[in-house]
Amino acid sequence: MRFQAGWLMAGAAALALGTACQERDRGTQEQASGQSTANDQVSQAQQRSEDAFDAARRAQEQASDQQKQAASAQQELQDKQREFQEAQAKAQQTAQQAQQAQQNAQQQTQQAQQEAQQAQAGALEAQRRQSAELAQQDAQAQQQSEQLRQQSQQPVAVAPAPQAQPQQGAQQQGAEQQVIGEVLSANAQEVLLSAQGEPQLRLQVSPQTQVTVDGRQASAGDIQEGSQVRASYRTDEQSGEPQAVRIEATSQVQPTAPAAPESGESTPGAQPTQ
């Protein structure tokens, strides 16, 4: 009985010891499991922290990039505003220049109109003077024609010539000839003579022609109508016109009868002094 009780007690003790060992092993396992879980949680927390730091870093970089873009956009906006202001100032300057150019063009147009009006007035005045001069020349031409007609009807006394007068139809080309007659008209280029009722002789005057009036050197334009003339001339071989070599004019003449009534005015004539 005692032996059985001892085995029972030993068995109970062993059982109690085994149970205690099991309980200890279970606690150890549970403690180890809890420690692993805590480590996992710490690792996860660290991972999440690192992820959060990475996200914060990326957000910071993104914010920095956006800030740079904003600064660039602000700078671009300022540049655009400055360009706009410069373009606006240039447009205003161009508008002012265009306005000034328009004013200058208007002034030049007005000045041109005034000059054109003055030129037109000058042209009209010149035309009026020219018309008056032409009318005067026509009147003088008519008067001269009437004088020539009257003088051609009057006898002309011719002073004796040292040489015989050749007939105009018998002129020899190149030979110097002489003629004495009355001046019907005279200018710087020619002298028109009438000698003893013969046909008129038109002497061409050149710069080489020697001209005297009353013994003084003069020009053919100084010879008065009605003057007595002693002239030497040659007939030009090419043109056939008589070219005056010397002309000696005497301006002492006497007035003749007045012009015919149809002329409306008296015209001085010329007769040689007896």
C-alpha positions as CSV (number, residue, x, y, z in Angstrom):
1,M,0.0,0.0,0.0
2,R,2.8,2.2,0.9
3,F,4.6,1.2,-2.3
4,Q,1.5,2.0,-4.4
5,A,1.1,5.2,-2.6
6,G,4.7,6.0,-3.3
7,W,4.2,5.2,-7.0
8,L,1.1,7.2,-7.1
9,M,2.9,10.1,-5.5
10,A,5.8,9.7,-7.8
11,G,3.5,9.4,-10.8
12,A,1.6,12.5,-9.6
13,A,4.8,14.3,-9.1
14,A,6.0,13.3,-12.6
15,L,2.7,14.2,-14.0
16,A,2.9,17.6,-12.2
17,L,6.4,18.0,-13.5
18,G,5.5,17.1,-17.0
19,T,2.6,19.5,-16.9
20,A,4.8,22.2,-15.5
21,C,7.4,21.6,-18.3
22,Q,4.7,21.7,-20.9
23,E,3.4,24.9,-19.4
24,R,6.9,26.3,-19.5
25,D,7.5,25.3,-23.0
26,R,4.1,26.7,-24.1
27,G,4.9,30.0,-22.3
28,T,8.3,30.1,-24.0
29,Q,6.8,29.5,-27.3
30,E,4.1,32.1,-26.7
31,Q,6.8,34.6,-25.6
32,A,8.9,33.8,-28.6
33,S,5.8,34.2,-30.8
34,G,5.0,37.5,-29.2
35,Q,8.5,38.7,-29.6
36,S,8.4,37.7,-33.3
37,T,5.2,39.6,-33.8
38,A,6.6,42.7,-32.1
39,N,9.7,42.5,-34.3
40,D,7.4,42.2,-37.3
41,Q,5.4,45.2,-36.2
42,V,8.6,47.2,-35.6
43,S,9.9,46.2,-39.0
44,Q,6.6,47.1,-40.6
45,A,6.5,50.4,-38.7
46,Q,10.1,51.2,-39.9
47,Q,9.1,50.3,-43.4
48,R,6.1,52.5,-43.2
49,S,8.2,55.3,-41.8
50,E,10.7,54.8,-44.6
51,D,7.9,54.8,-47.1
52,A,6.5,57.9,-45.5
53,F,9.9,59.6,-45.6
54,D,10.3,58.6,-49.3
55,A,6.8,60.0,-50.0
56,A,7.6,63.2,-48.2
57,R,10.9,63.4,-50.1
58,R,9.2,62.9,-53.4
59,A,6.5,65.4,-52.4
60,Q,9.2,67.9,-51.5
61,E,11.0,67.3,-54.8
62,Q,7.7,67.7,-56.6
63,A,6.9,70.9,-54.7
64,S,10.4,72.2,-55.5
65,D,9.9,71.4,-59.2
66,Q,6.5,73.1,-59.1
67,Q,8.0,76.1,-57.4
68,K,10.7,76.3,-60.1
69,Q,8.0,76.1,-62.8
70,A,6.0,78.8,-61.0
71,A,9.1,81.0,-60.9
72,S,9.8,80.3,-64.5
73,A,6.2,81.1,-65.4
74,Q,6.4,84.3,-63.4
75,Q,9.6,85.3,-65.2
76,E,8.0,84.5,-68.5
77,L,5.0,86.6,-67.6
78,Q,7.2,89.5,-66.6
79,D,9.1,89.1,-69.9
80,K,5.8,89.1,-71.8
81,Q,4.6,92.1,-69.9
82,R,7.9,93.9,-70.7
83,E,7.6,93.0,-74.4
84,F,4.0,94.1,-74.4
85,Q,5.0,97.5,-72.9
86,E,7.8,97.9,-75.4
87,A,5.5,96.9,-78.3
88,Q,2.9,99.4,-77.0
89,A,5.4,102.2,-76.7
90,K,6.7,101.4,-80.2
91,A,3.2,101.4,-81.6
92,Q,2.5,104.8,-80.0
93,Q,5.8,106.1,-81.4
94,T,4.9,104.7,-84.9
95,A,1.4,106.3,-84.6
96,Q,3.0,109.7,-83.7
97,Q,5.5,109.4,-86.6
98,A,2.6,108.5,-89.0
99,Q,0.6,111.5,-87.7
100,Q,3.6,113.8,-88.1
101,A,4.2,112.4,-91.6
102,Q,0.6,113.0,-92.5
103,Q,0.8,116.6,-91.3
104,N,4.0,117.1,-93.3
105,A,2.3,115.5,-96.4
106,Q,-0.6,117.9,-96.0
107,Q,1.7,120.9,-95.6
108,Q,3.7,119.8,-98.7
109,T,0.4,119.3,-100.6
110,Q,-0.8,122.8,-99.6
111,Q,2.6,124.2,-100.6
112,A,2.5,122.3,-103.9
113,Q,-1.0,123.6,-104.6
114,Q,0.1,127.2,-103.9
115,E,3.1,126.8,-106.1
116,A,0.9,125.3,-108.8
117,Q,-1.5,128.2,-108.5
118,Q,1.4,130.7,-108.7
119,A,2.9,128.8,-111.6
120,Q,-0.5,128.8,-113.4
121,A,-1.0,132.5,-112.7
122,G,2.5,133.1,-114.0
123,A,1.8,131.1,-117.1
124,L,-1.4,133.0,-117.7
125,E,0.4,136.3,-117.2
126,A,3.1,135.1,-119.6
127,Q,0.5,134.0,-122.1
128,R,-1.2,137.3,-121.8
129,R,2.0,139.2,-122.3
130,Q,2.9,136.9,-125.2
131,S,-0.5,137.6,-126.8
132,A,0.0,141.3,-126.3
133,E,3.5,141.1,-127.8
134,L,2.2,139.0,-130.8
135,A,-0.6,141.5,-131.3
136,Q,1.9,144.3,-131.1
137,Q,4.2,142.5,-133.6
138,D,1.3,141.9,-135.9
139,A,0.5,145.6,-135.7
140,Q,4.1,146.5,-136.4
141,A,4.3,144.0,-139.2
142,Q,1.2,145.5,-140.8
143,Q,2.6,149.0,-140.3
144,Q,6.0,148.0,-141.8
145,S,4.2,146.3,-144.7
146,E,2.3,149.5,-145.3
147,Q,5.5,151.5,-145.1
148,L,7.2,149.2,-147.6
149,R,4.2,149.5,-149.9
150,Q,4.3,153.3,-149.7
151,Q,8.1,153.5,-150.1
152,S,8.0,151.1,-153.1
153,Q,5.7,153.6,-154.8
154,Q,8.0,156.5,-154.2
155,P,11.0,157.4,-156.5
156,V,14.4,156.9,-155.0
157,A,17.3,159.2,-155.8
158,V,20.6,157.4,-155.8
159,A,23.9,159.1,-155.4
160,P,26.4,158.5,-158.2
161,A,28.4,155.3,-157.7
162,P,32.1,155.0,-158.6
163,Q,31.3,151.7,-160.2
164,A,28.4,150.7,-162.4
165,Q,25.7,148.8,-160.7
166,P,25.3,145.3,-161.9
167,Q,21.8,143.9,-162.4
168,Q,20.7,141.4,-159.9
169,G,20.1,138.8,-162.5
170,A,23.7,139.2,-163.7
171,Q,25.4,138.6,-160.4
172,Q,28.5,136.5,-160.6
173,Q,29.0,134.0,-157.8
174,G,32.2,134.6,-155.7
175,A,32.9,138.1,-157.2
176,E,32.5,141.1,-154.9
177,Q,29.8,143.5,-156.2
178,Q,28.4,146.8,-155.0
179,V,24.9,148.2,-154.6
180,I,23.5,151.5,-153.6
181,G,19.9,151.8,-152.4
182,E,17.4,152.6,-149.6
183,V,16.9,150.4,-146.6
184,L,13.4,148.9,-146.4
185,S,14.2,146.9,-143.3
186,A,17.2,145.9,-141.2
187,N,18.1,143.6,-138.4
188,A,21.1,141.8,-137.0
189,Q,20.8,139.0,-139.6
190,E,19.9,140.8,-142.9
191,V,19.3,144.1,-144.6
192,L,16.6,144.5,-147.3
193,L,17.4,147.1,-150.0
194,S,15.6,148.7,-152.9
195,A,17.7,150.3,-155.6
196,Q,16.3,152.5,-158.4
197,G,13.0,150.6,-158.6
198,E,14.8,147.3,-159.1
199,P,13.5,144.2,-157.2
200,Q,14.4,144.1,-153.6
201,L,17.9,142.8,-152.6
202,R,18.2,140.9,-149.4
203,L,21.8,141.0,-148.0
204,Q,22.7,138.4,-145.5
205,V,24.7,139.8,-142.6
206,S,27.4,137.7,-140.8
207,P,29.8,138.5,-137.9
208,Q,32.5,139.2,-140.5
209,T,30.4,142.0,-142.2
210,Q,31.8,145.5,-141.6
211,V,29.0,147.9,-140.8
212,T,29.2,151.7,-140.3
213,V,26.4,154.2,-139.7
214,D,27.3,157.8,-140.5
215,G,30.9,156.9,-140.5
216,R,30.8,155.2,-137.1
217,Q,31.2,151.4,-136.5
218,A,27.8,149.8,-135.7
219,S,25.8,146.7,-136.3
220,A,23.2,146.0,-138.9
221,G,20.4,146.3,-136.3
222,D,21.4,150.0,-135.8
223,I,20.5,150.9,-139.4
224,Q,17.3,152.8,-139.6
225,E,14.6,152.2,-142.3
226,G,14.9,154.7,-145.1
227,S,18.7,155.1,-144.7
228,Q,20.8,155.3,-147.8
229,V,23.3,152.4,-148.1
230,R,26.4,151.7,-150.1
231,A,27.1,147.9,-149.7
232,S,29.6,145.4,-151.1
233,Y,28.5,141.8,-151.2
234,R,29.4,138.3,-152.6
235,T,27.0,135.6,-153.7
236,D,27.4,132.5,-151.6
237,E,28.2,129.5,-153.8
238,Q,26.2,127.0,-151.7
239,S,23.1,128.9,-150.8
240,G,23.1,131.4,-153.7
241,E,22.2,134.2,-151.2
242,P,24.1,137.5,-151.4
243,Q,26.4,137.8,-148.3
244,A,27.3,141.4,-147.3
245,V,31.0,142.2,-147.0
246,R,30.7,145.9,-146.1
247,I,27.7,148.2,-145.4
248,E,28.0,151.9,-145.2
249,A,24.7,153.6,-144.1
250,T,23.7,157.2,-144.0
251,S,20.9,158.0,-141.6
252,Q,20.2,161.6,-142.7
253,V,16.7,161.3,-144.3
254,Q,13.7,163.6,-144.8
255,P,10.1,162.7,-143.8
256,T,7.7,161.9,-146.6
257,A,3.9,162.3,-146.8
258,P,1.8,160.6,-144.2
259,A,0.5,157.1,-144.7
260,A,-2.7,156.3,-146.5
261,P,-5.9,156.9,-144.6
262,E,-6.7,153.2,-144.3
263,S,-3.7,152.6,-142.1
264,G,-5.3,154.8,-139.4
265,E,-1.9,156.4,-138.5
266,S,0.9,158.3,-140.1
267,T,4.0,156.4,-141.0
268,P,7.4,158.2,-141.4
269,G,9.0,157.6,-144.7
270,A,12.5,158.4,-146.1
271,Q,13.9,160.3,-149.0
272,P,17.5,160.9,-149.8
273,T,19.0,164.3,-149.2
274,Q,19.4,166.3,-152.3
